[in-house]
Amino acid sequence: MEFIDQALDDYCCAHTTAESALLAKLNRDTHVNILQPRMLSGHFQGRLLSMLSKMIRPERILEIGTYTGYSALCMAEGLTENGKIITLDINAQLEDFVRSYIAESEYGSKIDYRICNAMEEIPTMNEQFDLVFIDADKMNYIHYYNLVFDKVKPGGYIFSDNVLWSGKVLQTEGKIDKDTQLLKAFNELIQHDTRVENILLPIRDGIMIARKK
């Protein structure tokens, strides 16, 4: 679901820095050859992730949900010289595709791509993160948030994607599907968590940004 008029969205994209040649290639390749290309962050959201990462200048990033690697490559643009991004995904079918683009990028040595169950992997990590991006199965958003919270540095950020869920979070009557219920609960959790300050941006399918105090 788009939350602004298509013409206005096109205008915004036209006045946003272009994606790199590699990202444009990955964008096209995903849309032509991969299932559910709507899951791709894409040009506009990708530039937002890149800009925010450059503002934060993270040394360590954790991404939960790699898909085809577009968002990881965008956030890697803001890493410090010795920075690293760990990106987790459970879908081994895309591994060769993703690794080929990571290797082709200038950030290959900074991206630690792991095929794993994030719920099992995160508790084993001893890293402290400046930025976490949650963009995986919606039913586990609250679990992911709770798992990563103590691993986020004070002043660090947790971004969560798809929190408007095509506008379905506004549903109050009739049958509300499980994912919508869980995302509404997740948004309420963030809103009432006194350990963070937060803002929900109506960009694409909604991005919640929470800053740990």
Backbone as CSV, one residue per row, in Angstrom:
resi,resn,N_x,N_y,N_z,CA_x,CA_y,CA_z,C_x,C_y,C_z
1,MET,0.839,-1.197,0.000,0.000,0.000,0.000,0.871,1.243,0.000
2,GLU,0.553,2.204,-0.878,1.246,3.482,-0.894,0.384,4.502,-0.165
3,PHE,1.018,5.334,0.649,0.263,6.254,1.483,0.224,7.669,0.928
4,ILE,0.840,7.892,-0.235,0.726,9.172,-0.915,0.384,8.916,-2.377
5,ASP,-0.106,9.937,-3.040,-0.466,9.843,-4.449,0.734,9.382,-5.277
6,GLN,0.488,8.547,-6.299,1.571,7.997,-7.099,2.397,9.085,-7.762
7,ALA,1.739,10.131,-8.258,2.469,11.222,-8.906,3.395,11.922,-7.916
8,LEU,2.921,12.095,-6.685,3.751,12.725,-5.659,4.895,11.807,-5.255
9,ASP,4.609,10.509,-5.195,5.657,9.534,-4.905,6.723,9.560,-5.992
10,ASP,6.294,9.624,-7.244,7.242,9.707,-8.360,8.090,10.969,-8.257
11,TYR,7.460,12.066,-7.854,8.184,13.333,-7.702,9.251,13.207,-6.611
12,CYS,8.879,12.590,-5.483,9.837,12.392,-4.394,11.023,11.542,-4.857
13,CYS,10.732,10.474,-5.574,11.800,9.601,-6.069,12.694,10.329,-7.062
14,ALA,12.086,11.177,-7.892,12.851,11.932,-8.888,13.766,12.958,-8.237
15,HIS,13.446,13.344,-7.008,14.256,14.321,-6.284,14.973,13.675,-5.103
16,THR,15.306,12.413,-5.279,16.093,11.648,-4.319,17.304,11.092,-5.053
17,THR,18.465,11.121,-4.404,19.684,10.608,-5.022,19.453,9.213,-5.603
18,ALA,19.954,8.988,-6.791,19.759,7.704,-7.470,20.481,6.577,-6.734
19,GLU,19.955,5.377,-6.855,20.648,4.207,-6.330,21.867,3.931,-7.195
20,SER,22.848,3.236,-6.639,24.051,2.900,-7.394,23.716,1.945,-8.533
21,ALA,24.655,1.798,-9.457,24.452,0.877,-10.579,24.242,-0.552,-10.076
22,LEU,24.997,-0.946,-9.045,24.852,-2.299,-8.507,23.486,-2.486,-7.860
23,LEU,23.033,-1.498,-7.095,21.716,-1.601,-6.465,20.605,-1.609,-7.510
24,ALA,20.765,-0.819,-8.562,19.769,-0.816,-9.640,19.708,-2.193,-10.310
25,LYS,20.867,-2.796,-10.501,20.929,-4.143,-11.082,20.252,-5.158,-10.154
26,LEU,20.533,-5.061,-8.859,19.919,-5.958,-7.881,18.405,-5.750,-7.832
27,ASN,17.982,-4.511,-7.920,16.557,-4.171,-7.943,15.859,-4.865,-9.119
28,ARG,16.436,-4.713,-10.309,15.857,-5.329,-11.518,15.882,-6.849,-11.424
29,ASP,17.016,-7.379,-11.008,17.192,-8.827,-10.923,16.176,-9.446,-9.957
30,THR,15.946,-8.774,-8.844,14.973,-9.260,-7.865,13.571,-9.277,-8.456
31,HIS,13.199,-8.193,-9.138,11.851,-8.106,-9.705,11.615,-9.113,-10.834
32,VAL,12.664,-9.441,-11.568,12.513,-10.356,-12.700,12.594,-11.818,-12.269
33,ASN,13.457,-12.115,-11.296,13.796,-13.509,-11.037,13.435,-14.065,-9.663
34,ILE,13.013,-13.218,-8.736,12.793,-13.669,-7.361,11.326,-13.514,-6.972
35,LEU,10.826,-14.472,-6.210,9.449,-14.405,-5.733,9.266,-13.257,-4.744
36,GLN,8.099,-12.680,-4.728,7.701,-11.616,-3.803,8.643,-10.402,-3.835
37,PRO,8.884,-9.838,-5.022,9.790,-8.685,-5.114,9.311,-7.471,-4.330
38,ARG,8.038,-7.461,-3.940,7.529,-6.358,-3.125,8.268,-6.268,-1.789
39,MET,8.915,-7.348,-1.378,9.666,-7.357,-0.125,10.941,-6.526,-0.212
40,LEU,11.371,-6.199,-1.423,12.588,-5.400,-1.613,12.381,-3.987,-1.082
41,SER,13.381,-3.446,-0.406,13.281,-2.067,0.100,13.089,-1.082,-1.040
42,GLY,13.861,-1.241,-2.107,13.718,-0.369,-3.265,14.449,0.952,-3.130
43,HIS,14.405,1.730,-4.211,15.186,2.960,-4.321,14.923,3.942,-3.190
44,PHE,13.665,4.353,-2.998,13.360,5.429,-2.054,13.658,5.018,-0.611
45,GLN,13.148,3.869,-0.199,13.406,3.415,1.167,14.880,3.076,1.356
46,GLY,15.497,2.556,0.312,16.917,2.244,0.391,17.764,3.473,0.634
47,ARG,17.401,4.589,-0.039,18.144,5.838,0.185,17.893,6.373,1.591
48,LEU,16.692,6.150,2.123,16.427,6.542,3.508,17.315,5.745,4.464
49,LEU,17.382,4.429,4.280,18.220,3.602,5.140,19.683,4.006,5.038
50,SER,20.128,4.302,3.833,21.502,4.749,3.633,21.758,6.068,4.351
51,MET,20.845,7.023,4.193,21.005,8.337,4.813,21.028,8.229,6.337
52,LEU,20.105,7.458,6.897,20.066,7.292,8.347,21.330,6.609,8.857
53,SER,21.804,5.614,8.133,23.033,4.932,8.523,24.222,5.890,8.483
54,LYS,24.272,6.740,7.476,25.363,7.722,7.393,25.277,8.752,8.515
55,MET,24.078,9.074,8.967,23.909,9.997,10.089,24.330,9.345,11.411
56,ILE,24.000,8.070,11.571,24.318,7.352,12.808,25.787,6.947,12.858
57,ARG,26.357,6.617,11.709,27.738,6.122,11.588,27.959,4.901,12.488
58,PRO,27.202,3.847,12.282,27.299,2.673,13.152,28.587,1.886,12.939
59,GLU,29.065,1.313,14.025,30.185,0.379,13.938,29.672,-1.047,13.774
60,ARG,28.512,-1.308,14.365,27.897,-2.634,14.261,26.408,-2.492,13.946
61,ILE,25.984,-3.217,12.911,24.575,-3.268,12.526,24.132,-4.723,12.549
62,LEU,22.921,-4.956,13.026,22.289,-6.275,12.919,21.029,-6.125,12.089
63,GLU,20.923,-6.927,11.043,19.713,-6.956,10.227,19.056,-8.324,10.378
64,ILE,17.772,-8.323,10.696,17.005,-9.569,10.803,16.081,-9.629,9.597
65,GLY,16.446,-10.440,8.620,15.706,-10.534,7.363,16.482,-9.903,6.224
66,THR,17.239,-10.717,5.499,18.106,-10.218,4.425,17.366,-10.059,3.108
67,TYR,16.479,-10.999,2.810,15.841,-11.131,1.501,16.941,-11.189,0.434
68,THR,17.001,-10.259,-0.523,18.042,-10.348,-1.555,19.244,-9.449,-1.265
69,GLY,19.289,-8.838,-0.099,20.485,-8.101,0.307,20.481,-6.614,0.030
70,TYR,19.398,-6.097,-0.551,19.358,-4.679,-0.940,19.507,-3.761,0.268
71,SER,18.726,-3.993,1.307,18.778,-3.108,2.476,20.116,-3.213,3.202
72,ALA,20.699,-4.401,3.245,22.009,-4.562,3.881,23.062,-3.733,3.160
73,LEU,23.037,-3.763,1.838,23.991,-2.976,1.058,23.769,-1.483,1.266
74,CYS,22.517,-1.067,1.402,22.225,0.352,1.646,22.760,0.793,3.004
75,MET,22.484,0.026,4.041,22.939,0.402,5.382,24.451,0.314,5.518
76,ALA,25.077,-0.578,4.769,26.535,-0.711,4.815,27.234,0.570,4.376
77,GLU,26.547,1.394,3.604,27.142,2.644,3.127,27.506,3.587,4.270
78,GLY,26.857,3.439,5.426,27.123,4.336,6.542,28.058,3.782,7.599
79,LEU,28.542,2.559,7.420,29.415,1.942,8.413,30.709,2.728,8.605
80,THR,31.241,2.688,9.822,32.556,3.256,10.076,33.611,2.430,9.341
81,GLU,34.834,2.921,9.350,35.910,2.242,8.612,36.069,0.792,9.049
82,ASN,35.929,0.546,10.340,36.067,-0.815,10.866,34.712,-1.461,11.145
83,GLY,33.664,-0.925,10.541,32.313,-1.383,10.821,31.966,-2.712,10.178
84,LYS,30.877,-3.293,10.678,30.412,-4.591,10.179,28.899,-4.663,10.317
85,ILE,28.265,-5.316,9.354,26.836,-5.610,9.446,26.656,-7.120,9.433
86,ILE,25.916,-7.617,10.398,25.530,-9.026,10.435,24.087,-9.096,9.960
87,THR,23.842,-9.849,8.903,22.486,-9.951,8.365,22.046,-11.413,8.372
88,LEU,20.882,-11.654,8.929,20.388,-13.013,9.163,19.164,-13.309,8.310
89,ASP,19.131,-14.505,7.731,17.943,-14.935,6.997,17.852,-16.451,7.051
90,ILE,16.638,-16.947,7.077,16.431,-18.390,7.196,16.300,-19.069,5.833
91,ASN,16.164,-18.279,4.759,15.901,-18.817,3.419,17.202,-19.146,2.686
92,ALA,17.582,-20.419,2.728,18.822,-20.846,2.079,18.724,-20.829,0.559
93,GLN,17.514,-20.798,0.012,17.352,-20.825,-1.444,17.918,-19.575,-2.113
94,LEU,17.989,-18.480,-1.386,18.503,-17.239,-1.965,19.984,-17.014,-1.669
95,GLU,20.620,-17.950,-0.991,21.987,-17.722,-0.521,22.959,-17.391,-1.649
96,ASP,22.991,-18.191,-2.703,23.937,-17.943,-3.794,23.665,-16.594,-4.458
97,PHE,22.403,-16.275,-4.649,22.012,-14.999,-5.250,22.530,-13.840,-4.407
98,VAL,22.279,-13.898,-3.108,22.683,-12.807,-2.213,24.196,-12.699,-2.135
99,ARG,24.865,-13.825,-1.978,26.323,-13.789,-1.842,26.992,-13.223,-3.093
100,SER,26.415,-13.452,-4.251,27.014,-12.923,-5.479,26.988,-11.398,-5.484
101,TYR,25.912,-10.810,-4.985,25.822,-9.349,-4.941,26.684,-8.757,-3.832
102,ILE,26.763,-9.438,-2.703,27.649,-8.970,-1.633,29.089,-8.964,-2.126
103,ALA,29.485,-10.034,-2.811,30.854,-10.140,-3.320,31.155,-9.078,-4.365
104,GLU,30.154,-8.718,-5.150,30.342,-7.721,-6.201,30.410,-6.302,-5.643
105,SER,29.912,-6.111,-4.447,29.872,-4.776,-3.850,31.215,-4.419,-3.224
106,GLU,31.352,-3.155,-2.853,32.571,-2.703,-2.177,32.533,-2.999,-0.682
107,TYR,31.434,-3.590,-0.211,31.271,-3.839,1.218,31.354,-5.318,1.571
108,GLY,31.854,-6.120,0.642,31.879,-7.562,0.849,32.546,-7.995,2.140
109,SER,33.641,-7.323,2.510,34.376,-7.697,3.721,33.686,-7.216,4.990
110,LYS,32.672,-6.369,4.838,31.991,-5.801,6.008,30.633,-6.445,6.277
111,ILE,30.203,-7.322,5.390,28.879,-7.932,5.528,29.020,-9.404,5.902
112,ASP,28.526,-9.744,7.071,28.528,-11.117,7.586,27.115,-11.672,7.395
113,TYR,26.945,-12.428,6.324,25.628,-12.948,5.931,25.480,-14.367,6.446
114,ARG,24.466,-14.598,7.258,24.284,-15.896,7.890,22.906,-16.485,7.571
115,ILE,22.907,-17.730,7.128,21.665,-18.476,6.966,21.408,-19.194,8.285
116,CYS,20.356,-18.784,8.975,20.115,-19.321,10.311,18.708,-18.954,10.768
117,ASN,18.328,-19.505,11.891,17.105,-19.112,12.579,17.472,-17.978,13.529
118,ALA,16.981,-16.785,13.263,17.364,-15.610,14.053,17.010,-15.771,15.527
119,MET,15.907,-16.442,15.813,15.495,-16.638,17.204,16.531,-17.456,17.983
120,GLU,17.224,-18.341,17.275,18.258,-19.152,17.909,19.619,-18.467,17.857
121,GLU,19.875,-17.713,16.794,21.189,-17.102,16.586,21.422,-15.895,17.489
122,ILE,20.423,-15.041,17.625,20.607,-13.790,18.369,21.066,-14.020,19.811
123,PRO,20.489,-14.964,20.553,20.952,-15.164,21.933,22.416,-15.574,22.046
124,THR,23.008,-16.110,20.975,24.413,-16.535,21.017,25.375,-15.384,20.756
125,MET,24.869,-14.232,20.353,25.725,-13.112,19.966,26.216,-12.335,21.183
126,ASN,27.490,-11.975,21.149,28.073,-11.151,22.203,28.310,-9.718,21.742
127,GLU,27.850,-9.402,20.526,28.038,-8.067,19.958,27.123,-7.049,20.643
128,GLN,27.555,-5.785,20.605,26.705,-4.659,20.970,26.484,-3.848,19.697
129,PHE,25.238,-3.514,19.402,24.894,-2.918,18.117,24.489,-1.451,18.247
130,ASP,24.879,-0.684,17.235,24.467,0.715,17.126,23.137,0.830,16.398
131,LEU,22.846,-0.160,15.566,21.639,-0.135,14.746,21.158,-1.561,14.507
132,VAL,19.867,-1.771,14.700,19.222,-3.050,14.382,18.071,-2.761,13.429
133,PHE,17.959,-3.563,12.373,16.856,-3.429,11.419,16.067,-4.725,11.420
134,ILE,14.816,-4.659,11.867,13.933,-5.825,11.906,13.037,-5.800,10.674
135,ASP,13.184,-6.803,9.824,12.398,-6.871,8.586,12.199,-8.336,8.213
136,ALA,11.592,-9.076,9.124,11.440,-10.521,8.936,9.985,-10.920,9.199
137,ASP,9.766,-12.153,9.641,8.408,-12.648,9.873,7.720,-11.818,10.958
138,LYS,6.545,-11.319,10.615,5.857,-10.350,11.474,5.423,-10.955,12.808
139,MET,5.137,-12.254,12.816,4.644,-12.860,14.053,5.698,-12.863,15.154
140,ASN,6.962,-12.646,14.782,8.031,-12.666,15.783,8.629,-11.288,16.059
141,TYR,8.017,-10.225,15.563,8.580,-8.887,15.781,8.793,-8.590,17.267
142,ILE,7.813,-8.884,18.094,7.961,-8.605,19.527,9.097,-9.438,20.115
143,HIS,9.195,-10.688,19.701,10.285,-11.546,20.183,11.639,-10.994,19.747
144,TYR,11.754,-10.584,18.485,13.019,-10.026,18.007,13.392,-8.774,18.801
145,TYR,12.417,-7.909,19.011,12.663,-6.668,19.760,13.191,-6.977,21.162
146,ASN,12.544,-7.909,21.828,12.975,-8.264,23.180,14.340,-8.941,23.186
147,LEU,14.615,-9.745,22.165,15.907,-10.429,22.088,17.066,-9.462,21.859
148,VAL,16.837,-8.444,21.039,17.951,-7.556,20.678,18.112,-6.383,21.634
149,PHE,17.099,-6.075,22.419,17.115,-4.801,23.146,18.365,-4.626,24.003
150,ASP,18.720,-5.622,24.781,19.891,-5.499,25.651,21.199,-5.518,24.874
151,LYS,21.142,-5.874,23.594,22.337,-5.878,22.754,22.498,-4.561,21.982
152,VAL,21.567,-3.642,22.166,21.649,-2.326,21.533,22.308,-1.355,22.505
153,LYS,23.289,-0.614,22.023,23.983,0.349,22.868,23.040,1.486,23.268
154,PRO,23.247,2.100,24.428,22.497,3.318,24.750,22.709,4.357,23.645
155,GLY,21.645,4.955,23.179,21.741,5.867,22.042,21.651,5.168,20.707
156,GLY,21.555,3.833,20.726,21.430,3.064,19.492,19.992,3.022,19.003
157,TYR,19.818,2.478,17.808,18.523,2.529,17.128,18.019,1.144,16.751
158,ILE,16.698,0.997,16.800,16.024,-0.188,16.273,15.015,0.285,15.237
159,PHE,15.227,-0.115,13.981,14.278,0.174,12.901,13.430,-1.080,12.676
160,SER,12.136,-0.899,12.463,11.246,-2.032,12.178,10.395,-1.701,10.963
161,ASP,10.414,-2.579,9.967,9.738,-2.320,8.695,8.332,-2.928,8.676
162,ASN,7.505,-2.405,7.773,6.152,-2.936,7.498,5.179,-2.792,8.670
163,VAL,5.372,-1.795,9.506,4.552,-1.697,10.716,3.170,-1.086,10.462
164,LEU,2.905,-0.610,9.247,1.551,-0.156,8.905,0.763,-1.243,8.181
165,TRP,1.473,-2.231,7.677,0.879,-3.471,7.138,-0.261,-3.179,6.162
166,SER,0.082,-2.403,5.125,-0.884,-2.019,4.088,-2.106,-1.300,4.661
167,GLY,-1.905,-0.605,5.760,-2.992,0.143,6.383,-3.914,-0.698,7.239
168,LYS,-3.663,-2.008,7.309,-4.571,-2.887,8.050,-4.518,-2.662,9.560
169,VAL,-3.482,-1.948,10.039,-3.403,-1.664,11.477,-4.543,-0.749,11.936
170,LEU,-5.240,-0.129,10.986,-6.373,0.734,11.335,-7.669,-0.043,11.525
171,GLN,-7.660,-1.316,11.168,-8.878,-2.122,11.294,-9.295,-2.255,12.756
172,THR,-10.555,-1.991,13.011,-11.094,-2.140,14.368,-12.296,-3.071,14.410
173,GLU,-12.834,-3.376,13.231,-14.021,-4.221,13.172,-13.779,-5.400,12.236
174,GLY,-14.611,-6.430,12.386,-14.495,-7.593,11.526,-13.323,-8.465,11.934
175,LYS,-13.018,-9.420,11.084,-11.956,-10.364,11.384,-10.598,-9.747,11.066
176,ILE,-9.756,-9.610,12.070,-8.415,-9.059,11.900,-7.425,-10.220,11.902
177,ASP,-6.625,-10.325,10.832,-5.717,-11.465,10.729,-4.627,-11.396,11.799
178,LYS,-3.981,-12.531,12.012,-3.013,-12.666,13.104,-1.835,-11.712,12.947
179,ASP,-1.283,-11.595,11.735,-0.141,-10.703,11.532,-0.508,-9.264,11.879
180,THR,-1.704,-8.841,11.483,-2.149,-7.482,11.795,-2.276,-7.290,13.301
181,GLN,-2.857,-8.252,13.976,-2.977,-8.178,15.434,-1.609,-8.037,16.093
182,LEU,-0.659,-8.833,15.618,0.673,-8.821,16.219,1.410,-7.517,15.928
183,LEU,1.240,-6.970,14.727,1.892,-5.701,14.408,1.280,-4.549,15.199
184,LYS,-0.025,-4.585,15.405,-0.663,-3.569,16.249,-0.126,-3.664,17.680
185,ALA,0.024,-4.871,18.172,0.573,-5.068,19.516,2.023,-4.598,19.586
186,PHE,2.767,-4.850,18.512,4.165,-4.409,18.458,4.255,-2.885,18.505
187,ASN,3.448,-2.212,17.707,3.459,-0.749,17.699,3.089,-0.180,19.067
188,GLU,2.131,-0.807,19.728,1.745,-0.357,21.070,2.876,-0.598,22.073
189,LEU,3.569,-1.723,21.918,4.707,-2.021,22.790,5.766,-0.929,22.691
190,ILE,6.119,-0.559,21.462,7.130,0.485,21.268,6.637,1.813,21.833
191,GLN,5.395,2.156,21.521,4.844,3.442,21.947,4.863,3.603,23.471
192,HIS,4.697,2.511,24.195,4.616,2.584,25.651,5.887,2.107,26.353
193,ASP,6.939,1.862,25.583,8.217,1.449,26.172,8.982,2.704,26.593
194,THR,9.072,2.943,27.881,9.711,4.167,28.382,11.227,4.150,28.216
195,ARG,11.767,3.037,27.752,13.216,2.943,27.542,13.642,3.530,26.204
196,VAL,12.658,3.884,25.373,12.978,4.402,24.038,12.176,5.660,23.753
197,GLU,12.649,6.418,22.754,11.830,7.439,22.108,11.643,6.984,20.675
198,ASN,10.485,7.272,20.085,10.178,6.628,18.806,9.376,7.533,17.882
199,ILE,9.458,7.198,16.610,8.657,7.866,15.587,8.279,6.835,14.537
200,LEU,7.023,6.876,14.093,6.550,5.968,13.051,6.407,6.775,11.767
201,LEU,7.184,6.403,10.759,7.181,7.125,9.486,6.302,6.401,8.467
202,PRO,5.370,7.107,7.819,4.494,6.481,6.814,5.175,6.379,5.454
203,ILE,6.344,5.762,5.433,7.114,5.568,4.204,6.931,4.129,3.749
204,ARG,6.527,3.958,2.481,6.163,2.646,1.945,5.170,1.967,2.887
205,ASP,5.569,0.888,3.550,4.621,0.161,4.396,4.801,0.497,5.874
206,GLY,5.487,1.609,6.146,5.660,2.070,7.517,6.957,1.605,8.144
207,ILE,7.734,2.541,8.686,8.976,2.222,9.391,8.905,2.821,10.793
208,MET,9.029,1.991,11.799,9.119,2.454,13.178,10.594,2.639,13.522
209,ILE,10.940,3.814,14.011,12.300,4.097,14.449,12.266,4.326,15.953
210,ALA,12.998,3.515,16.689,13.086,3.647,18.139,14.542,3.885,18.529
211,ARG,14.753,4.888,19.366,16.096,5.193,19.869,16.160,4.825,21.343
212,LYS,17.126,3.989,21.683,17.294,3.566,23.074,17.878,4.707,23.890
213,LYS,17.257,5.018,24.996,17.719,6.130,25.842,19.010,5.768,26.560
